[in-house]
Amino acid sequence: MLKFFNLFIFFVTAVGGVYAQPMVSGNLNTIEAQNAAQVHVGPGHNHLKQLINSFGEVTPVKVLTNYANTAYRYYENSLNALNDLEYAITSAQINDIEAVRSSFDTAFDAFGLTAIFENMGGPIDASSGWVYEKYGNPKKRIYEDFEKLEDVIKSDDFFEKRDRALSIATELKGKLTLISDAWSASIIGDKGLYRAAFLGKLHNDARNLNTKNNLLAIRNGLANYINKNIVKIDDMDRSAYNSFLDILFGQRFGRKTGHGIYDLLSKSERRKISKALSAINSRFRRMDLLTSKVGEEGGGMSTSEQKRLHKNNQYLISQAKKIAGILSKGN
């Protein structure tokens, strides 16, 4: 996980996305963003309004379609990383163990990015209705499989347990393929079924999901994501924060791809969230200047500097929780 003392700069990408850009790469999220990043001028309300208008009239269908496209891309990235891991396990020679472990870390990080789509009743963790009956809420089992796989790959006798690692990886692929296929735009048998229902495109089918309920589920899912993934005890997880910005603004790895849930919020809600994001932006810069200065001087942080950093982190957490509160009040 990226620590709070890494240096970050905020960016708007070439196509208008808002991003809290780390100066160090290391996962699918940051790598793709770095390829197109330009200096960020601040997520002001007027600027965000221009981004909204650039994709035409805002409609719930456009927001849900962009959300579905992004979900599919995230899960496909996760599945591709798992395919790479499976190959690494299969082909590893005696001197390749570190490469296998690195491949595992990449696969786990890629799946970690999909956490933004949890807590909204989708195929990954639905708890009732036909979606639950169809997909069976595999979230817990997927995380457990990753834990089992890590234990095997990072053990001292990996090569003796290679078959076990391949078996777990195959099971993981099956579960992730089911979720990825659920979000597919291609409807072939059960493939693409959830996405079609999510967008209300199943012909005369009671399984179509209510548009208003979907939008509320996304809002609540984002609020839960802030409290569970972004806000930590002493700091904010900026990698998770980037994923939040992606879904809020209709971005994909920092690139604006269409309308996001932000575009459907009331004018008052947008202004409040924009104000909180600007405050977070400003505080990140202040913290980065402090940590950069300490890094240049060497010797570690003084007690007063540590207190300043802690105070800044508490402020960031308060602003993030404020955003979560705004989103959850939409019920």
DRENNUBA-32536 format. One line per field, with one value per residue (C-alpha): residue in one letter; x, y, z. Coordinates in nm, 2 decimals, decimal comma. Layout:
<pts>
r: [A	...]
u: [X	...]
v: [Y	...]
w: [Z	...]
</pts>
This chain:
<pts>
r: [M	L	K	F	F	N	L	F	I	F	F	V	T	A	V	G	G	V	Y	A	Q	P	M	V	S	G	N	L	N	T	I	E	A	Q	N	A	A	Q	V	H	V	G	P	G	H	N	H	L	K	Q	L	I	N	S	F	G	E	V	T	P	V	K	V	L	T	N	Y	A	N	T	A	Y	R	Y	Y	E	N	S	L	N	A	L	N	D	L	E	Y	A	I	T	S	A	Q	I	N	D	I	E	A	V	R	S	S	F	D	T	A	F	D	A	F	G	L	T	A	I	F	E	N	M	G	G	P	I	D	A	S	S	G	W	V	Y	E	K	Y	G	N	P	K	K	R	I	Y	E	D	F	E	K	L	E	D	V	I	K	S	D	D	F	F	E	K	R	D	R	A	L	S	I	A	T	E	L	K	G	K	L	T	L	I	S	D	A	W	S	A	S	I	I	G	D	K	G	L	Y	R	A	A	F	L	G	K	L	H	N	D	A	R	N	L	N	T	K	N	N	L	L	A	I	R	N	G	L	A	N	Y	I	N	K	N	I	V	K	I	D	D	M	D	R	S	A	Y	N	S	F	L	D	I	L	F	G	Q	R	F	G	R	K	T	G	H	G	I	Y	D	L	L	S	K	S	E	R	R	K	I	S	K	A	L	S	A	I	N	S	R	F	R	R	M	D	L	L	T	S	K	V	G	E	E	G	G	G	M	S	T	S	E	Q	K	R	L	H	K	N	N	Q	Y	L	I	S	Q	A	K	K	I	A	G	I	L	S	K	G	N]
u: [0,00	0,12	0,21	0,11	0,46	0,50	0,52	0,20	0,10	-0,26	-0,33	-0,60	-0,53	-0,53	-0,90	-1,00	-0,98	-0,91	-0,63	-0,41	-0,10	0,18	0,54	0,62	0,46	0,36	0,02	-0,22	-0,39	-0,09	0,09	-0,19	-0,25	0,11	0,11	-0,14	-0,10	-0,08	-0,04	-0,36	-0,52	-0,75	-1,09	-1,29	-1,66	-1,65	-1,38	-1,58	-1,89	-1,70	-1,60	-1,96	-2,07	-1,80	-1,99	-2,33	-2,65	-2,63	-2,87	-2,89	-2,84	-2,51	-2,38	-2,47	-2,33	-2,00	-1,99	-2,06	-1,78	-1,54	-1,64	-1,57	-1,23	-1,12	-1,23	-1,07	-0,74	-0,76	-0,83	-0,54	-0,30	-0,42	-0,35	0,01	0,04	-0,08	0,18	0,46	0,36	0,36	0,69	0,89	1,24	1,44	1,57	1,24	1,07	1,09	0,94	0,64	0,60	0,61	0,35	0,13	0,16	0,06	-0,24	-0,35	-0,31	-0,51	-0,79	-0,77	-0,87	-1,20	-1,30	-1,46	-1,74	-1,82	-2,10	-2,35	-2,53	-2,36	-2,24	-1,94	-2,13	-2,51	-2,69	-3,04	-3,25	-3,17	-2,83	-2,73	-2,89	-2,70	-2,35	-2,35	-2,16	-1,81	-1,62	-1,52	-1,41	-1,20	-1,01	-0,97	-0,83	-0,58	-0,47	-0,42	-0,23	0,00	0,07	0,18	0,37	0,56	0,64	0,99	0,87	0,68	0,81	0,69	0,35	0,34	0,04	-0,15	-0,08	-0,20	-0,52	-0,60	-0,52	-0,75	-1,03	-0,97	-0,98	-1,32	-1,46	-1,32	-1,43	-1,78	-1,77	-1,60	-1,85	-2,13	-2,02	-1,95	-2,13	-2,16	-2,47	-2,40	-2,59	-2,53	-2,24	-2,34	-2,66	-2,60	-2,49	-2,80	-3,02	-2,82	-2,90	-3,26	-3,20	-3,35	-3,66	-3,97	-3,77	-3,85	-3,47	-3,41	-3,28	-3,44	-3,23	-3,30	-3,20	-2,88	-2,78	-2,85	-2,65	-2,35	-2,37	-2,39	-2,12	-1,88	-1,96	-1,89	-1,57	-1,44	-1,50	-1,36	-1,08	-0,97	-0,99	-0,74	-0,66	-0,38	-0,38	-0,56	-0,49	-0,42	-0,43	-0,79	-0,86	-0,77	-1,02	-1,29	-1,22	-1,25	-1,60	-1,71	-1,62	-1,67	-1,30	-1,09	-0,74	-0,75	-0,89	-1,24	-1,45	-1,80	-2,05	-2,00	-2,23	-2,10	-2,28	-2,62	-2,58	-2,76	-2,59	-2,55	-2,40	-2,15	-2,03	-1,99	-1,80	-1,59	-1,50	-1,39	-1,18	-1,01	-0,93	-0,79	-0,59	-0,44	-0,36	-0,19	0,04	0,12	0,21	0,42	0,62	0,69	0,79	1,00	1,19	1,25	1,37	1,62	1,76	1,78	1,77	1,40	1,11	1,13	0,86	0,69	0,70	0,54	0,26	0,20	0,18	-0,06	-0,28	-0,29	-0,39	-0,67	-0,79	-0,78	-0,99	-1,25	-1,29	-1,32	-1,58	-1,77	-1,78	-1,91	-2,18	-2,30	-2,31	-2,50	-2,76	-2,90	-3,13]
v: [0,00	0,35	0,53	0,89	1,02	0,94	1,25	1,33	1,60	1,66	1,63	1,69	1,45	1,54	1,46	1,64	1,39	1,49	1,28	1,28	1,17	1,00	1,07	0,70	0,43	0,09	-0,03	-0,03	0,28	0,51	0,38	0,45	0,79	0,89	0,83	1,12	1,35	1,73	1,97	2,00	2,34	2,25	2,08	2,41	2,40	2,60	2,37	2,06	2,21	2,24	1,88	1,78	1,98	1,83	1,49	1,64	1,62	1,44	1,15	0,86	0,61	0,78	0,77	0,41	0,31	0,47	0,31	-0,03	0,02	0,11	-0,18	-0,42	-0,26	-0,29	-0,65	-0,73	-0,57	-0,79	-1,10	-1,02	-0,98	-1,32	-1,48	-1,34	-1,48	-1,82	-1,82	-1,71	-2,00	-2,25	-2,14	-2,05	-2,20	-2,23	-1,87	-1,71	-1,72	-1,34	-1,28	-1,51	-1,32	-0,99	-1,11	-1,21	-0,86	-0,71	-0,94	-0,86	-0,49	-0,51	-0,69	-0,43	-0,16	-0,33	-0,27	0,06	-0,16	-0,33	-0,24	-0,15	-0,49	-0,59	-0,94	-0,92	-0,90	-0,89	-1,03	-1,08	-1,12	-1,28	-1,12	-1,30	-1,63	-1,60	-1,49	-1,61	-1,32	-1,44	-1,14	-1,32	-1,63	-1,43	-1,26	-1,59	-1,75	-1,46	-1,52	-1,89	-1,82	-1,58	-1,83	-2,08	-1,85	-1,68	-2,00	-2,15	-2,47	-2,30	-2,54	-2,84	-2,67	-2,54	-2,76	-2,62	-2,27	-2,34	-2,50	-2,19	-1,96	-2,15	-2,12	-1,75	-1,71	-1,88	-1,65	-1,34	-1,44	-1,48	-1,12	-0,98	-1,15	-1,01	-0,66	-0,74	-0,54	-0,86	-1,07	-1,44	-1,67	-1,55	-1,33	-0,96	-1,05	-0,83	-0,53	-0,56	-0,57	-0,29	-0,07	-0,19	-0,35	-0,70	-0,72	-0,76	-0,91	-0,86	-0,89	-0,54	-0,32	0,01	0,31	0,52	0,24	0,18	0,55	0,54	0,22	0,38	0,68	0,47	0,24	0,54	0,66	0,32	0,30	0,63	0,50	0,15	0,21	0,57	0,68	0,51	0,56	0,80	0,89	0,86	0,59	0,80	0,50	0,43	0,80	0,80	0,51	0,71	1,01	0,78	0,67	1,01	1,20	0,93	0,86	0,55	0,55	0,93	0,98	1,13	0,88	1,01	1,12	1,02	1,02	1,37	1,50	1,40	1,56	1,87	2,21	2,24	1,89	1,95	2,27	2,12	1,82	2,04	2,26	1,95	1,82	2,15	2,15	1,80	1,90	2,20	2,00	1,73	1,99	2,13	1,78	1,70	2,01	1,92	1,56	1,67	1,92	1,66	1,42	1,67	1,76	1,41	1,31	1,23	1,44	1,64	1,60	1,93	1,82	1,49	1,67	1,90	1,59	1,42	1,73	1,76	1,40	1,45	1,74	1,52	1,26	1,51	1,64	1,28	1,20	1,51	1,39	1,05	1,22	1,42	1,11	0,90	1,17	1,12	0,85]
w: [0,00	-0,08	0,24	0,32	0,30	-0,07	-0,28	-0,48	-0,73	-0,85	-1,22	-1,48	-1,76	-2,13	-2,16	-1,84	-1,55	-1,19	-1,03	-0,72	-0,90	-0,72	-0,83	-0,80	-1,02	-0,91	-1,01	-1,30	-1,18	-1,16	-1,46	-1,70	-1,55	-1,58	-1,95	-2,02	-1,72	-1,73	-1,44	-1,24	-1,20	-0,92	-0,91	-0,90	-0,96	-1,28	-1,43	-1,33	-1,49	-1,82	-1,80	-1,75	-2,05	-2,28	-2,28	-2,37	-2,17	-1,84	-1,81	-1,56	-1,85	-1,95	-1,59	-1,54	-1,88	-1,81	-1,47	-1,62	-1,88	-1,61	-1,39	-1,68	-1,75	-1,39	-1,36	-1,70	-1,57	-1,26	-1,47	-1,71	-1,41	-1,28	-1,62	-1,60	-1,25	-1,37	-1,64	-1,40	-1,16	-1,45	-1,61	-1,30	-1,27	-0,95	-0,98	-1,07	-0,73	-0,68	-1,02	-0,92	-0,59	-0,78	-1,02	-0,73	-0,58	-0,91	-0,94	-0,59	-0,64	-0,96	-0,78	-0,50	-0,75	-0,80	-0,43	-0,56	-0,70	-0,38	-0,13	-0,41	-0,45	-0,77	-0,87	-0,65	-0,32	-0,37	-0,06	-0,19	-0,51	-0,84	-0,85	-0,53	-0,66	-0,98	-0,86	-0,50	-0,34	-0,42	-0,26	0,06	-0,12	-0,36	-0,08	0,09	-0,23	-0,26	0,10	0,04	-0,28	-0,11	0,16	-0,10	-0,33	-0,04	0,14	0,14	-0,04	-0,33	-0,59	-0,40	-0,37	-0,73	-0,82	-0,52	-0,63	-0,99	-0,85	-0,64	-0,93	-1,15	-0,90	-0,87	-1,25	-1,25	-0,99	-1,15	-1,50	-1,37	-1,24	-1,55	-1,78	-1,57	-1,67	-2,04	-2,31	-2,51	-2,43	-2,50	-2,28	-1,92	-2,03	-2,00	-1,82	-1,51	-1,72	-1,93	-1,63	-1,46	-1,77	-1,79	-2,13	-2,08	-2,30	-2,09	-1,80	-1,43	-1,36	-1,49	-1,21	-1,11	-1,24	-0,93	-0,70	-0,90	-0,86	-0,49	-0,46	-0,63	-0,40	-0,09	-0,23	-0,27	0,08	0,22	0,02	0,16	0,52	0,46	0,21	0,20	0,56	0,78	1,14	1,09	0,72	0,39	0,12	-0,19	-0,43	-0,30	-0,32	-0,69	-0,76	-0,58	-0,80	-1,11	-1,02	-0,88	-1,20	-1,46	-1,52	-1,59	-1,45	-1,44	-1,79	-1,83	-2,02	-1,97	-1,71	-1,34	-1,05	-0,96	-1,27	-1,13	-0,79	-0,70	-0,75	-0,37	-0,34	-0,62	-0,47	-0,12	-0,26	-0,49	-0,19	0,01	-0,28	-0,32	0,05	0,03	-0,28	-0,09	0,22	0,01	-0,14	0,20	0,33	0,03	0,07	0,43	0,35	0,05	0,27	0,53	0,26	0,12	0,46	0,59	0,95	0,98	1,11	1,42	1,68	1,57	1,21	1,30	1,49	1,19	0,96	1,19	1,22	0,84	0,81	1,06	0,85	0,53	0,71	0,82	0,46	0,32	0,58	0,49	0,13	0,24	0,44	0,14	-0,08	0,18	0,24	-0,11	0,01]
</pts>
